[in-house]
Amino acid sequence: MINDVILIGVMALATVITRFLPFILFPAGKKTPDFVSFLGKTLPFATIGLLVVYCLKDPVIRLKDMMLGAAEFQLSGAGLPEAVAVVIIAGLHWWKKNSLLSIGAGTIIYMVLIQKVF
């Protein structure tokens, strides 16, 4: 019981610190350091790139195993659901220029494909 209270207290303190620390380090009248501005401009793109690589790594490995004739290869769509979702995301984003719509629709299509089709 006491450990739970301590744990909740530490988590609450960590949350408060992470919320208020930027305002303490970078007050309104002070210029934001160039390095922080650089990170603010580049990290969103790096994060999206990292997510794309992470999401597509397993299908690429499965395709490689299929091409090499690995004994433990399982078909399970062989990257087809991921490919369909990527095409839908890219097409919707190119057409509508709406990130929320394209990512949401791609996610829904992907989930339907892996749950109902493959």
Secondary structure as a PSIPRED ss2 file (coil, helix, strand):
# PSIPRED VFORMAT (PSIPRED V4.0)

   1 M C   1.000  0.000  0.000
   2 I H   0.000  1.000  0.000
   3 N H   0.000  1.000  0.000
   4 D H   0.000  1.000  0.000
   5 V H   0.000  1.000  0.000
   6 I H   0.000  1.000  0.000
   7 L H   0.000  1.000  0.000
   8 I H   0.000  1.000  0.000
   9 G H   0.000  1.000  0.000
  10 V H   0.000  1.000  0.000
  11 M H   0.000  1.000  0.000
  12 A H   0.000  1.000  0.000
  13 L H   0.000  1.000  0.000
  14 A H   0.000  1.000  0.000
  15 T H   0.000  1.000  0.000
  16 V H   0.000  1.000  0.000
  17 I H   0.000  1.000  0.000
  18 T H   0.000  1.000  0.000
  19 R H   0.000  1.000  0.000
  20 F H   0.000  1.000  0.000
  21 L H   0.000  1.000  0.000
  22 P H   0.000  1.000  0.000
  23 F H   0.000  1.000  0.000
  24 I H   0.000  1.000  0.000
  25 L H   0.000  1.000  0.000
  26 F C   1.000  0.000  0.000
  27 P C   1.000  0.000  0.000
  28 A C   1.000  0.000  0.000
  29 G C   1.000  0.000  0.000
  30 K C   1.000  0.000  0.000
  31 K C   1.000  0.000  0.000
  32 T C   1.000  0.000  0.000
  33 P C   1.000  0.000  0.000
  34 D H   0.000  1.000  0.000
  35 F H   0.000  1.000  0.000
  36 V H   0.000  1.000  0.000
  37 S H   0.000  1.000  0.000
  38 F H   0.000  1.000  0.000
  39 L H   0.000  1.000  0.000
  40 G H   0.000  1.000  0.000
  41 K H   0.000  1.000  0.000
  42 T H   0.000  1.000  0.000
  43 L H   0.000  1.000  0.000
  44 P H   0.000  1.000  0.000
  45 F H   0.000  1.000  0.000
  46 A H   0.000  1.000  0.000
  47 T H   0.000  1.000  0.000
  48 I H   0.000  1.000  0.000
  49 G H   0.000  1.000  0.000
  50 L H   0.000  1.000  0.000
  51 L H   0.000  1.000  0.000
  52 V H   0.000  1.000  0.000
  53 V H   0.000  1.000  0.000
  54 Y H   0.000  1.000  0.000
  55 C H   0.000  1.000  0.000
  56 L H   0.000  1.000  0.000
  57 K H   0.000  1.000  0.000
  58 D H   0.000  1.000  0.000
  59 P H   0.000  1.000  0.000
  60 V H   0.000  1.000  0.000
  61 I H   0.000  1.000  0.000
  62 R H   0.000  1.000  0.000
  63 L H   0.000  1.000  0.000
  64 K H   0.000  1.000  0.000
  65 D H   0.000  1.000  0.000
  66 M H   0.000  1.000  0.000
  67 M H   0.000  1.000  0.000
  68 L H   0.000  1.000  0.000
  69 G C   1.000  0.000  0.000
  70 A C   1.000  0.000  0.000
  71 A C   1.000  0.000  0.000
  72 E C   1.000  0.000  0.000
  73 F C   1.000  0.000  0.000
  74 Q C   1.000  0.000  0.000
  75 L C   1.000  0.000  0.000
  76 S C   1.000  0.000  0.000
  77 G C   1.000  0.000  0.000
  78 A C   1.000  0.000  0.000
  79 G C   1.000  0.000  0.000
  80 L H   0.000  1.000  0.000
  81 P H   0.000  1.000  0.000
  82 E H   0.000  1.000  0.000
  83 A H   0.000  1.000  0.000
  84 V H   0.000  1.000  0.000
  85 A H   0.000  1.000  0.000
  86 V H   0.000  1.000  0.000
  87 V H   0.000  1.000  0.000
  88 I H   0.000  1.000  0.000
  89 I H   0.000  1.000  0.000
  90 A H   0.000  1.000  0.000
  91 G H   0.000  1.000  0.000
  92 L H   0.000  1.000  0.000
  93 H H   0.000  1.000  0.000
  94 W H   0.000  1.000  0.000
  95 W H   0.000  1.000  0.000
  96 K H   0.000  1.000  0.000
  97 K C   1.000  0.000  0.000
  98 N C   1.000  0.000  0.000
  99 S H   0.000  1.000  0.000
 100 L H   0.000  1.000  0.000
 101 L H   0.000  1.000  0.000
 102 S H   0.000  1.000  0.000
 103 I H   0.000  1.000  0.000
 104 G H   0.000  1.000  0.000
 105 A H   0.000  1.000  0.000
 106 G H   0.000  1.000  0.000
 107 T H   0.000  1.000  0.000
 108 I H   0.000  1.000  0.000
 109 I H   0.000  1.000  0.000
 110 Y H   0.000  1.000  0.000
 111 M H   0.000  1.000  0.000
 112 V H   0.000  1.000  0.000
 113 L H   0.000  1.000  0.000
 114 I H   0.000  1.000  0.000
 115 Q H   0.000  1.000  0.000
 116 K H   0.000  1.000  0.000
 117 V H   0.000  1.000  0.000
 118 F C   1.000  0.000  0.000
